[in-house]
Amino acid sequence: MNMLHLILNKTAQEQTDKTAIITVERQIIYNEFIRKVYALSDLWIVERLQNGDRVLILLKDSTDYLTTCYGILQAGGIVLLLQLTRTLDNLQNIIKKYTLWVGCRVIVLKGVTIGSGAIIAVGAVVTKDIPENSIAAGVPARIISSYKNGKEGNAE
């Protein structure tokens, strides 16, 4: 990781406005890539990611994948990837006890519990426990609403 870190930082300093990543969806310059990596890395550190902690990620977008992986590594974590084609099989044992909806590109930090019936919005970063029957969104995720018996209520 040290060598990769040094190469990326040196290149980003020397070629700030040059293209770092090209995908079908978009292009990202080094300055933007490094800025996103450090923002994510800082978030992981604030949320107490320890050296060697494992972080499970599932991302479809390749630029988000690279940014997230490098941010986790920068903060000292270990990246565990889920393949899109095998996700349901891999998560079957975890989700069979619960009914919950988790949008794509959601990141859930170590030790966080998501309650039964919870709904997590697309792209949320879940840093704290989410109670059952709650709707959470944002970075970091916060409860925006809750519901019981089919009736929605406002978050407090």
Residue pairs with C-beta under 8 A, 6 or more apart in sequence:
1 73
1 74
4 70
4 73
5 74
8 30
8 34
8 70
9 34
11 20
11 30
12 20
12 30
12 31
12 33
12 34
15 30
16 29
16 30
16 31
17 29
17 30
17 31
18 29
18 30
19 27
19 28
19 29
19 30
20 28
20 29
20 30
20 32
20 33
21 27
21 28
21 33
21 62
21 63
21 66
23 61
23 62
23 63
25 61
25 62
25 63
26 63
28 36
28 63
33 66
33 67
36 67
36 71
37 67
37 70
37 71
37 74
38 71
38 74
39 71
40 67
40 68
40 71
40 72
40 74
40 75
41 71
41 72
41 74
41 75
42 75
43 71
43 125
43 127
43 139
43 140
44 55
44 71
44 72
44 75
44 77
44 109
45 75
47 109
47 127
47 140
49 55
49 72
49 75
49 76
49 77
49 109
49 110
50 76
51 76
51 77
52 76
52 77
52 78
53 76
53 77
53 78
53 110
54 77
54 78
54 80
54 110
55 72
55 77
55 78
55 79
55 80
55 107
55 109
55 110
56 80
56 81
56 82
56 108
57 65
57 68
57 69
57 72
57 79
57 80
57 81
57 82
57 107
58 81
58 82
58 84
58 87
58 104
58 105
59 65
59 68
59 104
59 105
60 84
60 104
60 105
61 105
64 105
68 79
68 107
69 79
72 78
72 79
73 79
82 90
82 91
97 116
98 114
98 115
98 116
98 117
99 116
99 117
100 114
100 115
100 116
100 117
100 118
100 119
100 120
101 118
101 119
101 120
102 108
102 114
102 120
103 120
103 121
103 122
103 123
103 124
104 122
104 123
105 122
105 123
106 120
106 121
106 122
106 123
106 124
106 125
106 126
107 124
107 125
107 126
108 114
108 120
108 126
109 125
109 126
109 127
112 126
112 127
112 128
112 129
112 130
113 129
113 130
114 120
114 126
114 129
114 130
115 129
115 130
115 131
115 132
115 133
115 134
116 132
116 133
117 132
117 133
117 134
117 147
118 130
118 131
118 132
118 133
118 134
118 135
118 136
119 134
119 135
119 136
120 126
120 130
120 136
120 137
120 141
121 135
121 136
121 137
121 138
121 141
123 139
124 136
124 137
124 138
124 139
124 140
124 141
125 138
125 139
125 140
125 141
126 136
126 140
126 141
127 140
127 141
128 140
128 141
130 136
130 141
130 143
131 143
131 146
133 146
133 147
133 148
134 143
134 145
134 146
134 155
135 143
135 144
135 145
135 146
135 147
135 152
135 155
136 142
136 143
136 144
137 144
138 144
142 155
143 155
144 155
145 152
145 153
145 154
145 155
146 152
146 153
146 154
146 155
147 153
